[in-house]
Amino acid sequence: MAQLVRKHIENLDNLEEVIIENADNILQAIDLDEFLKDPESYLLLLSDAFLKEHIDEIEKASKEGERFASEIIKNI
């Protein structure tokens, strides 16, 4: 069981590394002038772009969660 949990956490950590690395890149790309003109719209655009760029990682994390839950149920 411990090995199962360790593998699950390792898989999630790998996905998280990709997202964190790219989040730092987005922070560097913020145009303060555009942000100040309309903060809500600008942040929505940034968040949509971030989501589109990381949808694969989000889907992988979801599938990993499903796989992990199935393995836990099998081992109960």
Buried (B, 14 or more C-beta within 10 A) or exposed (E): EEEBEEBBEEBBEEBEEBBEEEEEEEEEEEEEEEBEEEEEEBEEEBEEEBEEBBEEBEEBBEEBEEBBEEBEEEEE
